[in-house]
Amino acid sequence: TAFVGYVLPWGQMSFWGATVITNLLSAIPYIGTTLAEWIWGGFAVDKATLTRFFAFHFILPFIITALAIVHLLFLHETGSNNPSGINPDSDKIPFHPY
């Protein structure tokens, strides 16, 4: 969200930062140009790009929070992985009283 927030003031530095970073996406083979144009909302960085970056800046923390909650639910349900192969239940102390 740092880069997306950097674009929001929409000054010269923000404009050129958005231009350079989104042009890096165009180096991805086959889909790069299409991906960059989709993020731009056209064929260049303009007002549509700012609107998309604002929406992404607003929605991204909710997406990250939801993924963290899902991760914790899966971790609580199945437990963590044990790469050493030792039985994890032998010396277990409960973290919570229930």
Phi and psi restraints in degrees (range 20) as a CNS / XPLOR table:
assign (resid 1 and name C) (resid 2 and name N)
       (resid 2 and name CA) (resid 2 and name C) 1.0 -65.9 20.0 2
assign (resid 2 and name N) (resid 2 and name CA)
       (resid 2 and name C) (resid 3 and name N) 1.0 -46.6 20.0 2
assign (resid 2 and name C) (resid 3 and name N)
       (resid 3 and name CA) (resid 3 and name C) 1.0 -65.7 20.0 2
assign (resid 3 and name N) (resid 3 and name CA)
       (resid 3 and name C) (resid 4 and name N) 1.0 -40.7 20.0 2
assign (resid 3 and name C) (resid 4 and name N)
       (resid 4 and name CA) (resid 4 and name C) 1.0 -64.2 20.0 2
assign (resid 4 and name N) (resid 4 and name CA)
       (resid 4 and name C) (resid 5 and name N) 1.0 -39.3 20.0 2
assign (resid 4 and name C) (resid 5 and name N)
       (resid 5 and name CA) (resid 5 and name C) 1.0 -70.0 20.0 2
assign (resid 5 and name N) (resid 5 and name CA)
       (resid 5 and name C) (resid 6 and name N) 1.0 -28.5 20.0 2
assign (resid 5 and name C) (resid 6 and name N)
       (resid 6 and name CA) (resid 6 and name C) 1.0 -65.3 20.0 2
assign (resid 6 and name N) (resid 6 and name CA)
       (resid 6 and name C) (resid 7 and name N) 1.0 -30.6 20.0 2
assign (resid 6 and name C) (resid 7 and name N)
       (resid 7 and name CA) (resid 7 and name C) 1.0 -77.0 20.0 2
assign (resid 7 and name N) (resid 7 and name CA)
       (resid 7 and name C) (resid 8 and name N) 1.0 -25.5 20.0 2
assign (resid 7 and name C) (resid 8 and name N)
       (resid 8 and name CA) (resid 8 and name C) 1.0 -61.0 20.0 2
assign (resid 8 and name N) (resid 8 and name CA)
       (resid 8 and name C) (resid 9 and name N) 1.0 -33.6 20.0 2
assign (resid 8 and name C) (resid 9 and name N)
       (resid 9 and name CA) (resid 9 and name C) 1.0 -64.1 20.0 2
assign (resid 9 and name N) (resid 9 and name CA)
       (resid 9 and name C) (resid 10 and name N) 1.0 -23.5 20.0 2
assign (resid 9 and name C) (resid 10 and name N)
       (resid 10 and name CA) (resid 10 and name C) 1.0 58.7 20.0 2
assign (resid 10 and name N) (resid 10 and name CA)
       (resid 10 and name C) (resid 11 and name N) 1.0 45.4 20.0 2
assign (resid 10 and name C) (resid 11 and name N)
       (resid 11 and name CA) (resid 11 and name C) 1.0 -95.6 20.0 2
assign (resid 11 and name N) (resid 11 and name CA)
       (resid 11 and name C) (resid 12 and name N) 1.0 -169.3 20.0 2
assign (resid 11 and name C) (resid 12 and name N)
       (resid 12 and name CA) (resid 12 and name C) 1.0 -62.8 20.0 2
assign (resid 12 and name N) (resid 12 and name CA)
       (resid 12 and name C) (resid 13 and name N) 1.0 -44.3 20.0 2
assign (resid 12 and name C) (resid 13 and name N)
       (resid 13 and name CA) (resid 13 and name C) 1.0 -63.7 20.0 2
assign (resid 13 and name N) (resid 13 and name CA)
       (resid 13 and name C) (resid 14 and name N) 1.0 -39.9 20.0 2
assign (resid 13 and name C) (resid 14 and name N)
       (resid 14 and name CA) (resid 14 and name C) 1.0 -65.2 20.0 2
assign (resid 14 and name N) (resid 14 and name CA)
       (resid 14 and name C) (resid 15 and name N) 1.0 -43.9 20.0 2
assign (resid 14 and name C) (resid 15 and name N)
       (resid 15 and name CA) (resid 15 and name C) 1.0 -60.8 20.0 2
assign (resid 15 and name N) (resid 15 and name CA)
       (resid 15 and name C) (resid 16 and name N) 1.0 -49.0 20.0 2
assign (resid 15 and name C) (resid 16 and name N)
       (resid 16 and name CA) (resid 16 and name C) 1.0 -72.8 20.0 2
assign (resid 16 and name N) (resid 16 and name CA)
       (resid 16 and name C) (resid 17 and name N) 1.0 -30.9 20.0 2
assign (resid 16 and name C) (resid 17 and name N)
       (resid 17 and name CA) (resid 17 and name C) 1.0 -63.1 20.0 2
assign (resid 17 and name N) (resid 17 and name CA)
       (resid 17 and name C) (resid 18 and name N) 1.0 -44.8 20.0 2
assign (resid 17 and name C) (resid 18 and name N)
       (resid 18 and name CA) (resid 18 and name C) 1.0 -64.3 20.0 2
assign (resid 18 and name N) (resid 18 and name CA)
       (resid 18 and name C) (resid 19 and name N) 1.0 -39.4 20.0 2
assign (resid 18 and name C) (resid 19 and name N)
       (resid 19 and name CA) (resid 19 and name C) 1.0 -63.8 20.0 2
assign (resid 19 and name N) (resid 19 and name CA)
       (resid 19 and name C) (resid 20 and name N) 1.0 -46.9 20.0 2
assign (resid 19 and name C) (resid 20 and name N)
       (resid 20 and name CA) (resid 20 and name C) 1.0 -67.0 20.0 2
assign (resid 20 and name N) (resid 20 and name CA)
       (resid 20 and name C) (resid 21 and name N) 1.0 -48.3 20.0 2
assign (resid 20 and name C) (resid 21 and name N)
       (resid 21 and name CA) (resid 21 and name C) 1.0 -66.1 20.0 2
assign (resid 21 and name N) (resid 21 and name CA)
       (resid 21 and name C) (resid 22 and name N) 1.0 -43.1 20.0 2
assign (resid 21 and name C) (resid 22 and name N)
       (resid 22 and name CA) (resid 22 and name C) 1.0 -71.6 20.0 2
assign (resid 22 and name N) (resid 22 and name CA)
       (resid 22 and name C) (resid 23 and name N) 1.0 -27.7 20.0 2
assign (resid 22 and name C) (resid 23 and name N)
       (resid 23 and name CA) (resid 23 and name C) 1.0 -70.0 20.0 2
assign (resid 23 and name N) (resid 23 and name CA)
       (resid 23 and name C) (resid 24 and name N) 1.0 -23.7 20.0 2
assign (resid 23 and name C) (resid 24 and name N)
       (resid 24 and name CA) (resid 24 and name C) 1.0 -63.2 20.0 2
assign (resid 24 and name N) (resid 24 and name CA)
       (resid 24 and name C) (resid 25 and name N) 1.0 -30.9 20.0 2
assign (resid 24 and name C) (resid 25 and name N)
       (resid 25 and name CA) (resid 25 and name C) 1.0 -66.0 20.0 2
assign (resid 25 and name N) (resid 25 and name CA)
       (resid 25 and name C) (resid 26 and name N) 1.0 -28.2 20.0 2
assign (resid 25 and name C) (resid 26 and name N)
       (resid 26 and name CA) (resid 26 and name C) 1.0 -69.7 20.0 2
assign (resid 26 and name N) (resid 26 and name CA)
       (resid 26 and name C) (resid 27 and name N) 1.0 -9.7 20.0 2
assign (resid 26 and name C) (resid 27 and name N)
       (resid 27 and name CA) (resid 27 and name C) 1.0 -80.9 20.0 2
assign (resid 27 and name N) (resid 27 and name CA)
       (resid 27 and name C) (resid 28 and name N) 1.0 -9.7 20.0 2
assign (resid 27 and name C) (resid 28 and name N)
       (resid 28 and name CA) (resid 28 and name C) 1.0 -71.1 20.0 2
assign (resid 28 and name N) (resid 28 and name CA)
       (resid 28 and name C) (resid 29 and name N) 1.0 127.8 20.0 2
assign (resid 28 and name C) (resid 29 and name N)
       (resid 29 and name CA) (resid 29 and name C) 1.0 -62.0 20.0 2
assign (resid 29 and name N) (resid 29 and name CA)
       (resid 29 and name C) (resid 30 and name N) 1.0 143.8 20.0 2
assign (resid 29 and name C) (resid 30 and name N)
       (resid 30 and name CA) (resid 30 and name C) 1.0 70.7 20.0 2
assign (resid 30 and name N) (resid 30 and name CA)
       (resid 30 and name C) (resid 31 and name N) 1.0 -48.8 20.0 2
assign (resid 30 and name C) (resid 31 and name N)
       (resid 31 and name CA) (resid 31 and name C) 1.0 -108.4 20.0 2
assign (resid 31 and name N) (resid 31 and name CA)
       (resid 31 and name C) (resid 32 and name N) 1.0 -4.6 20.0 2
assign (resid 31 and name C) (resid 32 and name N)
       (resid 32 and name CA) (resid 32 and name C) 1.0 -60.2 20.0 2
assign (resid 32 and name N) (resid 32 and name CA)
       (resid 32 and name C) (resid 33 and name N) 1.0 -48.1 20.0 2
assign (resid 32 and name C) (resid 33 and name N)
       (resid 33 and name CA) (resid 33 and name C) 1.0 -65.5 20.0 2
assign (resid 33 and name N) (resid 33 and name CA)
       (resid 33 and name C) (resid 34 and name N) 1.0 -43.1 20.0 2
assign (resid 33 and name C) (resid 34 and name N)
       (resid 34 and name CA) (resid 34 and name C) 1.0 -64.0 20.0 2
assign (resid 34 and name N) (resid 34 and name CA)
       (resid 34 and name C) (resid 35 and name N) 1.0 -41.1 20.0 2
assign (resid 34 and name C) (resid 35 and name N)
       (resid 35 and name CA) (resid 35 and name C) 1.0 -64.1 20.0 2
assign (resid 35 and name N) (resid 35 and name CA)
       (resid 35 and name C) (resid 36 and name N) 1.0 -44.0 20.0 2
assign (resid 35 and name C) (resid 36 and name N)
       (resid 36 and name CA) (resid 36 and name C) 1.0 -63.3 20.0 2
assign (resid 36 and name N) (resid 36 and name CA)
       (resid 36 and name C) (resid 37 and name N) 1.0 -43.3 20.0 2
assign (resid 36 and name C) (resid 37 and name N)
       (resid 37 and name CA) (resid 37 and name C) 1.0 -66.3 20.0 2
assign (resid 37 and name N) (resid 37 and name CA)
       (resid 37 and name C) (resid 38 and name N) 1.0 -33.8 20.0 2
assign (resid 37 and name C) (resid 38 and name N)
       (resid 38 and name CA) (resid 38 and name C) 1.0 -67.1 20.0 2
assign (resid 38 and name N) (resid 38 and name CA)
       (resid 38 and name C) (resid 39 and name N) 1.0 -41.4 20.0 2
assign (resid 38 and name C) (resid 39 and name N)
       (resid 39 and name CA) (resid 39 and name C) 1.0 -68.5 20.0 2
assign (resid 39 and name N) (resid 39 and name CA)
       (resid 39 and name C) (resid 40 and name N) 1.0 -38.7 20.0 2
assign (resid 39 and name C) (resid 40 and name N)
       (resid 40 and name CA) (resid 40 and name C) 1.0 -67.7 20.0 2
assign (resid 40 and name N) (resid 40 and name CA)
       (resid 40 and name C) (resid 41 and name N) 1.0 -31.3 20.0 2
assign (resid 40 and name C) (resid 41 and name N)
       (resid 41 and name CA) (resid 41 and name C) 1.0 79.1 20.0 2
assign (resid 41 and name N) (resid 41 and name CA)
       (resid 41 and name C) (resid 42 and name N) 1.0 19.9 20.0 2
assign (resid 41 and name C) (resid 42 and name N)
       (resid 42 and name CA) (resid 42 and name C) 1.0 173.6 20.0 2
assign (resid 42 and name N) (resid 42 and name CA)
       (resid 42 and name C) (resid 43 and name N) 1.0 -147.0 20.0 2
assign (resid 42 and name C) (resid 43 and name N)
       (resid 43 and name CA) (resid 43 and name C) 1.0 -105.2 20.0 2
assign (resid 43 and name N) (resid 43 and name CA)
       (resid 43 and name C) (resid 44 and name N) 1.0 2.6 20.0 2
assign (resid 43 and name C) (resid 44 and name N)
       (resid 44 and name CA) (resid 44 and name C) 1.0 -155.2 20.0 2
assign (resid 44 and name N) (resid 44 and name CA)
       (resid 44 and name C) (resid 45 and name N) 1.0 167.7 20.0 2
assign (resid 44 and name C) (resid 45 and name N)
       (resid 45 and name CA) (resid 45 and name C) 1.0 -74.7 20.0 2
assign (resid 45 and name N) (resid 45 and name CA)
       (resid 45 and name C) (resid 46 and name N) 1.0 120.5 20.0 2
assign (resid 45 and name C) (resid 46 and name N)
       (resid 46 and name CA) (resid 46 and name C) 1.0 -152.3 20.0 2
assign (resid 46 and name N) (resid 46 and name CA)
       (resid 46 and name C) (resid 47 and name N) 1.0 -154.6 20.0 2
assign (resid 46 and name C) (resid 47 and name N)
       (resid 47 and name CA) (resid 47 and name C) 1.0 -62.0 20.0 2
assign (resid 47 and name N) (resid 47 and name CA)
       (resid 47 and name C) (resid 48 and name N) 1.0 -35.8 20.0 2
assign (resid 47 and name C) (resid 48 and name N)
       (resid 48 and name CA) (resid 48 and name C) 1.0 -62.8 20.0 2
assign (resid 48 and name N) (resid 48 and name CA)
       (resid 48 and name C) (resid 49 and name N) 1.0 -35.8 20.0 2
assign (resid 48 and name C) (resid 49 and name N)
       (resid 49 and name CA) (resid 49 and name C) 1.0 -64.0 20.0 2
assign (resid 49 and name N) (resid 49 and name CA)
       (resid 49 and name C) (resid 50 and name N) 1.0 -43.7 20.0 2
assign (resid 49 and name C) (resid 50 and name N)
       (resid 50 and name CA) (resid 50 and name C) 1.0 -61.2 20.0 2
assign (resid 50 and name N) (resid 50 and name CA)
       (resid 50 and name C) (resid 51 and name N) 1.0 -42.1 20.0 2
assign (resid 50 and name C) (resid 51 and name N)
       (resid 51 and name CA) (resid 51 and name C) 1.0 -63.1 20.0 2
assign (resid 51 and name N) (resid 51 and name CA)
       (resid 51 and name C) (resid 52 and name N) 1.0 -42.6 20.0 2
assign (resid 51 and name C) (resid 52 and name N)
       (resid 52 and name CA) (resid 52 and name C) 1.0 -66.0 20.0 2
assign (resid 52 and name N) (resid 52 and name CA)
       (resid 52 and name C) (resid 53 and name N) 1.0 -41.2 20.0 2
assign (resid 52 and name C) (resid 53 and name N)
       (resid 53 and name CA) (resid 53 and name C) 1.0 -66.9 20.0 2
assign (resid 53 and name N) (resid 53 and name CA)
       (resid 53 and name C) (resid 54 and name N) 1.0 -36.7 20.0 2
assign (resid 53 and name C) (resid 54 and name N)
       (resid 54 and name CA) (resid 54 and name C) 1.0 -64.7 20.0 2
assign (resid 54 and name N) (resid 54 and name CA)
       (resid 54 and name C) (resid 55 and name N) 1.0 -44.9 20.0 2
assign (resid 54 and name C) (resid 55 and name N)
       (resid 55 and name CA) (resid 55 and name C) 1.0 -63.0 20.0 2
assign (resid 55 and name N) (resid 55 and name CA)
       (resid 55 and name C) (resid 56 and name N) 1.0 -43.7 20.0 2
assign (resid 55 and name C) (resid 56 and name N)
       (resid 56 and name CA) (resid 56 and name C) 1.0 -64.6 20.0 2
assign (resid 56 and name N) (resid 56 and name CA)
       (resid 56 and name C) (resid 57 and name N) 1.0 -39.3 20.0 2
assign (resid 56 and name C) (resid 57 and name N)
       (resid 57 and name CA) (resid 57 and name C) 1.0 -63.8 20.0 2
assign (resid 57 and name N) (resid 57 and name CA)
       (resid 57 and name C) (resid 58 and name N) 1.0 -34.3 20.0 2
assign (resid 57 and name C) (resid 58 and name N)
       (resid 58 and name CA) (resid 58 and name C) 1.0 -76.8 20.0 2
assign (resid 58 and name N) (resid 58 and name CA)
       (resid 58 and name C) (resid 59 and name N) 1.0 -40.7 20.0 2
assign (resid 58 and name C) (resid 59 and name N)
       (resid 59 and name CA) (resid 59 and name C) 1.0 -83.4 20.0 2
assign (resid 59 and name N) (resid 59 and name CA)
       (resid 59 and name C) (resid 60 and name N) 1.0 -30.8 20.0 2
assign (resid 59 and name C) (resid 60 and name N)
       (resid 60 and name CA) (resid 60 and name C) 1.0 -56.6 20.0 2
assign (resid 60 and name N) (resid 60 and name CA)
       (resid 60 and name C) (resid 61 and name N) 1.0 -43.3 20.0 2
assign (resid 60 and name C) (resid 61 and name N)
       (resid 61 and name CA) (resid 61 and name C) 1.0 -61.9 20.0 2
assign (resid 61 and name N) (resid 61 and name CA)
       (resid 61 and name C) (resid 62 and name N) 1.0 -34.8 20.0 2
assign (resid 61 and name C) (resid 62 and name N)
       (resid 62 and name CA) (resid 62 and name C) 1.0 -67.5 20.0 2
assign (resid 62 and name N) (resid 62 and name CA)
       (resid 62 and name C) (resid 63 and name N) 1.0 -39.0 20.0 2
assign (resid 62 and name C) (resid 63 and name N)
       (resid 63 and name CA) (resid 63 and name C) 1.0 -64.9 20.0 2
assign (resid 63 and name N) (resid 63 and name CA)
       (resid 63 and name C) (resid 64 and name N) 1.0 -44.2 20.0 2
assign (resid 63 and name C) (resid 64 and name N)
       (resid 64 and name CA) (resid 64 and name C) 1.0 -63.8 20.0 2
assign (resid 64 and name N) (resid 64 and name CA)
       (resid 64 and name C) (resid 65 and name N) 1.0 -41.9 20.0 2
assign (resid 64 and name C) (resid 65 and name N)
       (resid 65 and name CA) (resid 65 and name C) 1.0 -63.4 20.0 2
assign (resid 65 and name N) (resid 65 and name CA)
       (resid 65 and name C) (resid 66 and name N) 1.0 -43.3 20.0 2
assign (resid 65 and name C) (resid 66 and name N)
       (resid 66 and name CA) (resid 66 and name C) 1.0 -63.0 20.0 2
assign (resid 66 and name N) (resid 66 and name CA)
       (resid 66 and name C) (resid 67 and name N) 1.0 -42.7 20.0 2
assign (resid 66 and name C) (resid 67 and name N)
       (resid 67 and name CA) (resid 67 and name C) 1.0 -64.8 20.0 2
assign (resid 67 and name N) (resid 67 and name CA)
       (resid 67 and name C) (resid 68 and name N) 1.0 -37.4 20.0 2
assign (resid 67 and name C) (resid 68 and name N)
       (resid 68 and name CA) (resid 68 and name C) 1.0 -65.8 20.0 2
assign (resid 68 and name N) (resid 68 and name CA)
       (resid 68 and name C) (resid 69 and name N) 1.0 -39.9 20.0 2
assign (resid 68 and name C) (resid 69 and name N)
       (resid 69 and name CA) (resid 69 and name C) 1.0 -65.7 20.0 2
assign (resid 69 and name N) (resid 69 and name CA)
       (resid 69 and name C) (resid 70 and name N) 1.0 -44.1 20.0 2
assign (resid 69 and name C) (resid 70 and name N)
       (resid 70 and name CA) (resid 70 and name C) 1.0 -61.9 20.0 2
assign (resid 70 and name N) (resid 70 and name CA)
       (resid 70 and name C) (resid 71 and name N) 1.0 -41.4 20.0 2
assign (resid 70 and name C) (resid 71 and name N)
       (resid 71 and name CA) (resid 71 and name C) 1.0 -60.6 20.0 2
assign (resid 71 and name N) (resid 71 and name CA)
       (resid 71 and name C) (resid 72 and name N) 1.0 -45.6 20.0 2
assign (resid 71 and name C) (resid 72 and name N)
       (resid 72 and name CA) (resid 72 and name C) 1.0 -65.7 20.0 2
assign (resid 72 and name N) (resid 72 and name CA)
       (resid 72 and name C) (resid 73 and name N) 1.0 -36.5 20.0 2
assign (resid 72 and name C) (resid 73 and name N)
       (resid 73 and name CA) (resid 73 and name C) 1.0 -64.1 20.0 2
assign (resid 73 and name N) (resid 73 and name CA)
       (resid 73 and name C) (resid 74 and name N) 1.0 -44.5 20.0 2
assign (resid 73 and name C) (resid 74 and name N)
       (resid 74 and name CA) (resid 74 and name C) 1.0 -64.2 20.0 2
assign (resid 74 and name N) (resid 74 and name CA)
       (resid 74 and name C) (resid 75 and name N) 1.0 -39.9 20.0 2
assign (resid 74 and name C) (resid 75 and name N)
       (resid 75 and name CA) (resid 75 and name C) 1.0 -65.4 20.0 2
assign (resid 75 and name N) (resid 75 and name CA)
       (resid 75 and name C) (resid 76 and name N) 1.0 -39.5 20.0 2
assign (resid 75 and name C) (resid 76 and name N)
       (resid 76 and name CA) (resid 76 and name C) 1.0 -68.0 20.0 2
assign (resid 76 and name N) (resid 76 and name CA)
       (resid 76 and name C) (resid 77 and name N) 1.0 -37.5 20.0 2
assign (resid 76 and name C) (resid 77 and name N)
       (resid 77 and name CA) (resid 77 and name C) 1.0 -72.5 20.0 2
assign (resid 77 and name N) (resid 77 and name CA)
       (resid 77 and name C) (resid 78 and name N) 1.0 -46.3 20.0 2
assign (resid 77 and name C) (resid 78 and name N)
       (resid 78 and name CA) (resid 78 and name C) 1.0 -105.9 20.0 2
assign (resid 78 and name N) (resid 78 and name CA)
       (resid 78 and name C) (resid 79 and name N) 1.0 -16.7 20.0 2
assign (resid 78 and name C) (resid 79 and name N)
       (resid 79 and name CA) (resid 79 and name C) 1.0 83.8 20.0 2
assign (resid 79 and name N) (resid 79 and name CA)
       (resid 79 and name C) (resid 80 and name N) 1.0 172.2 20.0 2
assign (resid 79 and name C) (resid 80 and name N)
       (resid 80 and name CA) (resid 80 and name C) 1.0 -87.6 20.0 2
assign (resid 80 and name N) (resid 80 and name CA)
       (resid 80 and name C) (resid 81 and name N) 1.0 162.1 20.0 2
assign (resid 80 and name C) (resid 81 and name N)
       (resid 81 and name CA) (resid 81 and name C) 1.0 -78.4 20.0 2
assign (resid 81 and name N) (resid 81 and name CA)
       (resid 81 and name C) (resid 82 and name N) 1.0 145.6 20.0 2
assign (resid 81 and name C) (resid 82 and name N)
       (resid 82 and name CA) (resid 82 and name C) 1.0 -119.4 20.0 2
assign (resid 82 and name N) (resid 82 and name CA)
       (resid 82 and name C) (resid 83 and name N) 1.0 98.8 20.0 2
assign (resid 82 and name C) (resid 83 and name N)
       (resid 83 and name CA) (resid 83 and name C) 1.0 -71.2 20.0 2
assign (resid 83 and name N) (resid 83 and name CA)
       (resid 83 and name C) (resid 84 and name N) 1.0 -18.8 20.0 2
assign (resid 83 and name C) (resid 84 and name N)
       (resid 84 and name CA) (resid 84 and name C) 1.0 -82.5 20.0 2
assign (resid 84 and name N) (resid 84 and name CA)
       (resid 84 and name C) (resid 85 and name N) 1.0 -14.6 20.0 2
assign (resid 84 and name C) (resid 85 and name N)
       (resid 85 and name CA) (resid 85 and name C) 1.0 82.8 20.0 2
assign (resid 85 and name N) (resid 85 and name CA)
       (resid 85 and name C) (resid 86 and name N) 1.0 7.5 20.0 2
assign (resid 85 and name C) (resid 86 and name N)
       (resid 86 and name CA) (resid 86 and name C) 1.0 -80.9 20.0 2
assign (resid 86 and name N) (resid 86 and name CA)
       (resid 86 and name C) (resid 87 and name N) 1.0 144.6 20.0 2
assign (resid 86 and name C) (resid 87 and name N)
       (resid 87 and name CA) (resid 87 and name C) 1.0 -63.8 20.0 2
assign (resid 87 and name N) (resid 87 and name CA)
       (resid 87 and name C) (resid 88 and name N) 1.0 117.1 20.0 2
assign (resid 87 and name C) (resid 88 and name N)
       (resid 88 and name CA) (resid 88 and name C) 1.0 -76.9 20.0 2
assign (resid 88 and name N) (resid 88 and name CA)
       (resid 88 and name C) (resid 89 and name N) 1.0 -15.2 20.0 2
assign (resid 88 and name C) (resid 89 and name N)
       (resid 89 and name CA) (resid 89 and name C) 1.0 -86.1 20.0 2
assign (resid 89 and name N) (resid 89 and name CA)
       (resid 89 and name C) (resid 90 and name N) 1.0 -5.0 20.0 2
assign (resid 89 and name C) (resid 90 and name N)
       (resid 90 and name CA) (resid 90 and name C) 1.0 -69.0 20.0 2
assign (resid 90 and name N) (resid 90 and name CA)
       (resid 90 and name C) (resid 91 and name N) 1.0 -46.5 20.0 2
assign (resid 90 and name C) (resid 91 and name N)
       (resid 91 and name CA) (resid 91 and name C) 1.0 -118.7 20.0 2
assign (resid 91 and name N) (resid 91 and name CA)
       (resid 91 and name C) (resid 92 and name N) 1.0 49.0 20.0 2
assign (resid 91 and name C) (resid 92 and name N)
       (resid 92 and name CA) (resid 92 and name C) 1.0 -91.2 20.0 2
assign (resid 92 and name N) (resid 92 and name CA)
       (resid 92 and name C) (resid 93 and name N) 1.0 134.8 20.0 2
assign (resid 92 and name C) (resid 93 and name N)
       (resid 93 and name CA) (resid 93 and name C) 1.0 -116.1 20.0 2
assign (resid 93 and name N) (resid 93 and name CA)
       (resid 93 and name C) (resid 94 and name N) 1.0 126.8 20.0 2
assign (resid 93 and name C) (resid 94 and name N)
       (resid 94 and name CA) (resid 94 and name C) 1.0 -66.0 20.0 2
assign (resid 94 and name N) (resid 94 and name CA)
       (resid 94 and name C) (resid 95 and name N) 1.0 140.1 20.0 2
assign (resid 94 and name C) (resid 95 and name N)
       (resid 95 and name CA) (resid 95 and name C) 1.0 -82.9 20.0 2
assign (resid 95 and name N) (resid 95 and name CA)
       (resid 95 and name C) (resid 96 and name N) 1.0 -28.0 20.0 2
assign (resid 95 and name C) (resid 96 and name N)
       (resid 96 and name CA) (resid 96 and name C) 1.0 -130.0 20.0 2
assign (resid 96 and name N) (resid 96 and name CA)
       (resid 96 and name C) (resid 97 and name N) 1.0 156.0 20.0 2
assign (resid 96 and name C) (resid 97 and name N)
       (resid 97 and name CA) (resid 97 and name C) 1.0 -76.5 20.0 2
assign (resid 97 and name N) (resid 97 and name CA)
       (resid 97 and name C) (resid 98 and name N) 1.0 -11.9 20.0 2
